[in-house]
Each structure stands twice: as C-alpha cells, then as structure tokens.
Amino acid sequence: MIIAVGITCLVGILTAIDTILFSMSDNFNKLGANAFNIRPKYEQLRGSRHGRRKKVSDNIFYDQAIAFKEQFQSSGSLVSISTRCGGNNLIAFGKKETNPSVMVDGVDENYLSVSSFELGEGRNFTKKETNLGNHIAIIGKEIVDKLFLGNGASALQKSIKINDRKYKVVGVLESKGSTMNNGGDRRVFIPLSNAKRYYGTPEKHYTVTSTVINPTMMNTAISDATGTMRNIRRLKAYEDNDFTITKSDGILSRLKEMTTEIRLSSIIIALMTLLGASIGLMNIMLVSVTERTREIGIRKALGAPRKSILFQFLTEAVVICLLGGILGIILGIGIGYGVAAIIKGKFIIPLNWMILGIIVCVVVGVLSGLYPALKASRLDPVESLRYE
C-alpha cells in the first residue's frame, strides 16, 4: 500500500499536469498561440520611471498587407489582415444606443480563424464581401445584450448604425466573458475594404497575422514571412528588417517551462515516498527471511543452489512492488481523469508515466529485496534446519 501511494503520487500528479497542459495548449491554440504578427519596428526607450516604445519605421500599408497575403505561400499557413477603426464608436438600433466606447475593426474573411473570436450565431464574411466592402457587420455579445435584449438570433439580418452608417448584422460573436474585462464583447467587425473606405488614411497601419496548423512549422513559416515581407518592403540585402515578427506563444512556452519544474518536483516527492516504502519493504523481507529460515534450510538440503534462493526472494520483492505499482497506476490514472473532468479538458492515457511507474517499481523491488535475498542465500543449511 505504501508503494501504491508513492506510485499514485508519481503517476497521478504527472498525468494531471499533462492533462492541464494539453487543455491549456488547446485553449491557447484557439487564442492564436500558433500565430505570429507582423508590425512596424519599434525601439525601447528608457524613461525616468517607465520604459517607452518609439516607432522607427513606416507602418505596414494596405497595399503591402494585401501583397503579403497574396505572395506568402508557406505550407499550412493562413494569413489575415485587420485594422483598427477606433475605440470610441456609437452603435444604434432604432432608439437604442450603446455607450460611445465600442471598438470597431476592419477584418478579412480569415480573421476569425486566426484570432481568439468565435461565432455564436450567423456566419463569417466571405472573400467577395471583404473585397467589395459590403455594409455588413459581426457584433459582440455586449452589443447584442444592449440592443437586442441578449437574443443573438434576433439580431441577425437587422440593420444597425455604426456612427450613422447602416450595416446589416450577419454574425454574432460568442461571449469572451470576464477574462477580457468584457472588452472582447464590446467589439464590432466590418469588412476590410469597408474599413479602408471610411476609416483609411494614407499612413494607416494594417496588422498582418498568420497562423500555422502545425506548431513545429512555426520557425519555418516565420523565416518565409520575413523573406516575403523584405521583398514587399523593398529592403536591400545589407539593410536590417524595418518590421518585427512577434510570436503569440510566449505565455504557453513559459507555462511549459513551469510545468517542467513542477514535474521534477513531483518526481522528487514521489521518489521520497518510494524511498520510505523501499525501506519498509526491506524490513518486511528481512522478517520474512527470518521466519522462513527452516524453509530455506530444507531447500538447500534438497540441493537448491544459492542463486535459486536469491532469485526466489528477489522475485517476491519485485512482485510485491509491481502489485503496489499496478494499484498506484490505476489510482493515478483516476486522478488524471478526475482533473480532466473538473477542467472539462481532454484526457489522454499517460502511457509514458505508466511505463515509468512500472520501471520504478522494478528498481525499488530489486533494491529493497537484494540485501534480504543475499542474506537468505548465504544461510548455512545445517544451522537453518536447527532454527526454531
């Protein structure tokens, strides 16, 4: 049972960590963790109290963003273009109005696929609608609550006004909840060309975002994107990049580093528990050798070699450890499954940790049973027969 507890700690904690990490990875992927953004180059300036950033290159203009989207051909990548249309917009439906603090963005047909936003009702923009700049919109949950009493379905195909311009609602975003301080729910998306028409200026910046299906291809995609953007920006070979490419997986990478440290700590704690279990098992095996001294003497008198006695007691110790280990693995998997159920994540059978648990059990069994087995194999048969 002590061994079972130790293996439960080992397998259970490691399985729970993997389950949590897998769920976080899945959620971060939905938040754009496998994406990178291309923006103008900034330099960090030091102030007396807080650091400041100063832009040292031109914005990425509309024509450049469109050219990148057309020319970037990295395998398994998807490119989106977006631009900010201000954060102080008034949305109205009939006599109902929102606060003049709604953020409006111009986006293309790929934006929802590379961002953290998902549709709850309706549909996305089509490529044709994005290029033509139709007067259509996708609105956030807070806009629906304010103008349509929270009924997303009733908002579809209704005409709303964005700063006195009419737009037909074709989609409603799923709620972002309190994680974004409701800022994610106070959003309106309009087609990119429409945003350029009404909010565009010659110097307006357009954000280019690309996502990769396979995270292992991220560095390759960034390398391809760098070359493509350098060509579009007409940079000479000796000139430095006048843009920056920022990956969105920094937080996830840090979380993975933290979980690595937690794994090591969990293994150390479990091994300390198993150390106590191995000492207890060694004592039990020594008592077993003492209680079975006469049995050992009889076996030796019948011709059993020392190796046979050694193997017998060593096997018993390993079998005891394996029985405890199997119970511990079952309990550990149960803990991992329970964590997955609590966080509503996907449970993965921890084959690696199951194998690790079996290996640890065999090692503990050998180490715990070796000295008692050696003691039993070295008993004198005559003295053993006289025992008791």
C-alpha atoms as one frame of an Amber mdcrd trajectory, in Angstrom:
protein
   0.000   0.000   0.000   2.912   2.366   0.704   4.271   1.622  -2.751   0.804
   2.149  -4.230   0.624   5.573  -2.563   4.050   6.523  -3.944   3.191   5.432
  -7.481  -0.188   7.165  -7.213   1.617  10.411  -6.370   4.056   9.902  -9.240
   1.607   8.880 -11.967  -1.328  10.937 -10.692   0.484  14.262 -10.463   2.311
  13.811 -13.770  -0.903  12.768 -15.521  -2.788  15.713 -14.045  -0.051  18.107
 -15.196  -0.143  16.679 -18.726  -3.938  16.947 -18.795  -3.850  20.573 -17.667
  -1.041  21.419 -20.096  -2.855  19.763 -23.010  -6.025  21.698 -22.189  -4.051
  24.942 -21.934  -2.326  24.232 -25.240  -5.670  23.557 -26.905  -7.147  26.757
 -25.482  -4.082  28.811 -26.367  -4.225  27.478 -29.914  -7.765  28.806 -30.093
  -6.422  32.130 -28.784  -3.856  32.280 -31.532  -0.883  30.652 -29.807   0.215
  29.232 -33.169   0.124  32.645 -34.783   2.560  35.473 -35.419   2.010  39.153
 -36.159   3.942  41.489 -38.441   4.178  45.068 -37.228   6.408  48.117 -37.750
   9.720  48.107 -35.932   9.899  49.782 -32.540  12.800  50.529 -30.238  12.661
  50.569 -26.457  13.460  53.910 -24.835  14.274  54.258 -21.162  12.490  56.981
 -19.243  12.900  58.178 -15.706  10.127  55.899 -14.463   8.702  53.734 -17.187
  10.102  52.476 -20.459   8.650  53.882 -23.676   8.473  52.489 -27.192   9.224
  54.599 -30.243   8.319  53.576 -33.783  11.355  53.681 -36.027   9.866  52.524
 -39.345   6.857  53.100 -41.574   3.526  51.394 -40.980   2.524  48.344 -42.959
   0.231  49.899 -45.545  -2.837  48.366 -47.183  -1.104  47.529 -50.473   1.789
  45.880 -48.628  -0.553  43.812 -46.456  -2.543  42.654 -49.488   0.675  41.817
 -51.371   1.911  39.753 -48.440  -1.364  37.844 -48.245  -1.141  37.028 -51.946
   2.562  36.136 -52.027   3.043  34.267 -48.743   2.878  30.606 -49.680   4.151
  28.795 -46.569   2.621  25.326 -46.264  -0.251  25.030 -43.794  -0.403  28.778
 -43.101  -3.353  31.150 -43.157  -2.952  34.939 -43.456  -5.341  37.559 -42.137
  -5.348  41.361 -42.378  -7.031  43.669 -39.891  -7.030  47.337 -38.952  -8.335
  49.372 -36.059 -11.218  51.764 -36.792 -11.194  53.452 -33.418 -12.408  52.559
 -29.949 -14.986  55.322 -29.407 -17.826  54.337 -31.709 -21.567  54.543 -31.099
 -23.762  51.630 -32.220 -27.506  52.134 -32.548 -30.591  50.071 -33.395 -33.780
  52.035 -33.590 -33.901  54.201 -30.473 -31.458  52.026 -28.559 -27.816  53.023
 -28.372 -24.648  51.703 -26.814 -22.099  53.746 -24.931 -19.723  55.571 -27.303
 -16.883  53.208 -26.402 -17.332  50.339 -28.848 -14.230  49.155 -30.699 -14.660
  48.662 -34.444 -12.163  46.675 -36.506 -11.907  46.074 -40.203 -11.129  42.419
 -40.865 -10.933  39.972 -43.735 -12.526  36.559 -44.182  -9.653  34.782 -42.359
  -9.636  36.889 -39.213 -11.889  34.671 -37.108  -9.739  31.647 -37.968  -6.526
  33.225 -36.664  -7.947  35.134 -33.689  -9.498  34.250 -30.359 -13.007  35.151
 -31.536 -15.594  32.555 -32.460 -19.040  32.848 -33.996 -22.011  32.066 -31.807
 -24.712  32.906 -34.332 -24.815  33.645 -38.034 -21.896  33.468 -40.434 -18.493
  34.909 -41.276 -17.666  37.365 -44.080 -16.994  35.882 -47.492 -13.913  36.805
 -49.527 -16.096  38.640 -52.044 -17.800  40.682 -49.320 -14.426  41.560 -47.820
 -13.055  42.762 -51.154 -16.195  44.695 -52.149 -16.559  46.309 -48.729 -20.223
  45.446 -48.196 -22.091  47.168 -45.381 -22.323  44.120 -43.132 -21.121  43.545
 -39.584 -20.362  40.937 -36.940 -21.161  42.176 -33.444 -20.096  41.176 -29.932
 -22.232  39.799 -27.126 -22.397  43.061 -25.203 -23.810  44.825 -28.279 -26.457
  42.110 -28.544 -27.342  42.495 -24.856 -27.689  46.256 -25.212 -29.593  46.441
 -28.482 -31.374  43.083 -28.832 -32.018  42.038 -25.211 -29.397  39.305 -25.413
 -31.081  37.418 -28.268 -28.338  36.798 -30.827 -30.640  35.074 -33.300 -32.959
  38.077 -33.428 -30.012  40.356 -34.224 -29.253  38.589 -37.492 -30.242  40.430
 -40.683 -31.128  43.528 -38.662 -29.754  46.923 -39.698 -27.692  48.751 -37.122
 -25.931  52.092 -37.328 -22.215  52.476 -36.726 -21.555  56.193 -36.416 -24.683
  56.904 -38.544 -23.731  54.393 -41.264 -26.072  51.442 -41.763 -24.774  47.875
 -41.569 -26.614  44.561 -41.721 -25.750  42.109 -38.928 -24.667  38.756 -40.369
 -22.971  37.241 -37.321 -22.783  37.368 -33.535 -19.623  36.551 -31.586 -19.519
  34.152 -28.688 -19.049  35.818 -25.323 -15.478  36.299 -24.132 -16.671  36.573
 -20.535 -14.829  38.377 -17.764 -11.391  37.170 -18.873 -11.040  40.192 -21.157
 -12.881  42.599 -18.835 -15.759  42.444 -21.337 -13.589  44.282 -23.870 -13.875
  41.292 -26.155 -17.672  41.507 -26.045 -17.692  45.204 -26.908 -16.461  44.701
 -30.467 -17.818  45.120 -33.982 -16.155  43.747 -37.111 -16.724  45.180 -40.570
 -15.204  44.096 -43.924 -11.636  45.262 -44.508 -12.354  47.239 -47.677 -15.254
  48.990 -45.968 -12.934  49.999 -43.122 -10.391  51.302 -45.618 -13.079  53.348
 -47.360 -14.408  55.117 -44.261 -11.549  54.994 -41.781  -8.489  54.707 -44.003
  -5.714  57.280 -44.322  -2.550  57.217 -46.457  -0.465  56.346 -43.389  -2.897
  53.929 -41.736  -1.407  50.746 -40.311  -2.713  47.276 -41.157  -1.835  44.316
 -38.948  -0.829  41.116 -40.721  -1.409  37.908 -38.768  -0.561  34.397 -39.870
  -1.296  31.105 -38.185   0.267  27.692 -38.791  -1.609  24.422 -38.439   1.468
  22.524 -37.281   3.301  24.321 -34.409   6.578  22.637 -35.382   6.492  24.605
 -38.658   6.371  27.962 -36.855  10.063  28.857 -37.329   9.975  27.868 -40.994
   6.855  29.968 -41.574   8.430  32.968 -39.814  11.547  32.633 -41.961   9.408
  32.550 -45.130   7.346  35.500 -43.904  10.492  37.527 -43.209  11.765  36.995
 -46.744   8.386  37.796 -48.277   7.934  40.999 -46.303  11.501  42.153 -47.048
  10.768  41.838 -50.753   7.490  43.712 -50.402   9.159  46.490 -48.376  11.967
  46.617 -50.998  14.760  46.176 -48.464  18.280  45.705 -49.759  20.380  42.730
 -48.649  22.524  44.831 -46.294  19.539  46.602 -44.671  18.040  45.421 -41.399
  14.387  44.493 -41.152  12.186  47.537 -40.629   9.430  45.363 -39.206   9.102
  42.912 -36.330   7.525  39.467 -36.247   6.081  38.565 -32.865   5.022  35.058
 -31.916   1.965  34.628 -29.712   3.162  31.518 -27.884   5.359  33.224 -25.282
   2.957  32.613 -22.404   2.444  28.991 -23.387   6.206  28.432 -23.611   6.627
  29.858 -20.129   3.828  27.641 -18.817   5.543  24.601 -20.323   8.776  25.595
 -18.594   6.920  25.948 -15.299   5.260  22.550 -15.692   8.680  21.011 -16.335
   9.805  22.304 -12.958   6.602  21.012 -11.372   7.189  17.595 -12.962  10.677
  17.400 -11.500   9.367  18.420  -8.076   6.612  15.796  -8.298   9.097  13.076
  -9.247  11.342  14.017  -6.300   8.385  13.941  -3.871   7.212  10.589  -5.222
  10.725   9.139  -5.018  10.987  10.254  -1.381   7.726   8.421  -0.693   9.055
   5.361  -2.503  12.302   5.561  -0.533  10.305   5.161   2.659   8.356   2.337
   1.028  11.553   0.570  -0.054  12.958   0.728   3.484   9.720  -0.703   4.833
   9.724  -3.445   2.202  13.333  -4.327   3.013  12.468  -4.733   6.681   9.468
  -6.893   5.822  11.621  -9.073   3.573  14.230  -9.439   6.354  11.487 -10.562
   8.715  10.269 -12.972   6.034  13.784 -14.428   5.697  13.979 -14.900   9.470
  10.533 -16.536   9.657  11.359 -18.866   6.733  14.826 -19.865   7.828  13.824
 -23.513   8.225  12.204 -23.493   4.760  15.454 -22.153   3.308  17.415 -24.875
   5.113  15.157 -27.600   3.705  15.529 -26.242   0.153  19.288 -26.119   0.469
  19.376 -29.628   1.963  17.484 -30.842  -1.111  20.126 -29.292  -3.388  18.853
 -25.769  -4.109  21.818 -23.528  -5.065  22.380 -20.062  -3.634  21.294 -18.492
  -6.922  17.888 -20.176  -6.657  17.319 -18.844  -3.137  18.490 -15.391  -4.185
  16.164 -15.362  -7.193  13.197 -16.552  -5.094  13.326 -13.727  -2.563  14.268
 -11.112  -5.150  11.286 -12.138  -7.268   8.979 -11.885  -4.267  10.145  -8.319
  -3.577   9.684  -7.280  -7.232   6.228  -8.889  -7.423   5.130  -7.078  -4.258
   6.322  -3.786  -5.763   4.594  -4.475  -9.080   1.303  -5.264  -7.351   1.531
  -1.983  -5.471   2.610  -0.232  -8.657  -0.342  -1.526 -10.686  -2.724  -0.320
  -7.983  -0.908   3.026  -7.884  -1.086   3.409 -11.669  -4.838   2.743 -11.641
  -5.350   5.312  -8.874  -3.028   7.778 -10.617  -4.918   7.481 -13.904  -8.117
   8.032 -11.925  -6.697  11.265 -10.518  -5.748  12.447 -14.009  -9.195  11.574
 -15.343 -10.791  13.433 -12.439  -8.730  16.548 -13.176  -9.726  16.343 -16.856
 -13.392  16.094 -15.854 -13.115  19.072 -13.486 -11.467  21.369 -16.035 -13.572
  19.891 -18.856 -10.438  19.022 -20.781  -9.444  16.061 -22.889  -7.971  13.083
 -21.016  -5.031  11.279 -22.581  -3.916   7.858 -21.335  -0.442   8.505 -19.841
   1.498   5.618 -21.407   4.852   7.283 -20.650   4.070   7.679 -16.960   2.620
   4.159 -16.749   5.877   2.763 -18.137   7.846   4.995 -15.746   5.778   3.671
 -12.823   6.495   0.047 -13.788  10.220   0.745 -14.179  10.351   2.494 -10.803
   8.551  -0.450  -9.176  11.041  -2.951 -10.596  14.000  -0.822  -9.463  12.556
  -0.371  -5.967  11.794  -4.094  -5.746  15.336  -5.046  -6.731  16.959  -2.542
  -4.368  14.654  -3.467  -1.486  14.890  -7.214  -1.938  18.574  -7.545  -2.824
  20.002  -7.476   0.720  17.341  -9.813   2.224  17.771 -12.179  -0.755  21.550
 -12.197  -0.351  21.135 -12.876   3.386  18.777 -15.768   2.659  21.085 -17.283
   0.029  24.051 -17.216   2.421  22.333 -19.083   5.272  24.022 -22.285   6.363
  21.657 -25.249   5.681  22.606 -27.093   8.886  22.058 -24.051  11.079  18.854
 -23.283   9.188  17.439 -26.753   9.852  18.184 -26.325  13.572  16.290 -22.986
  13.621  13.179 -22.796  15.863
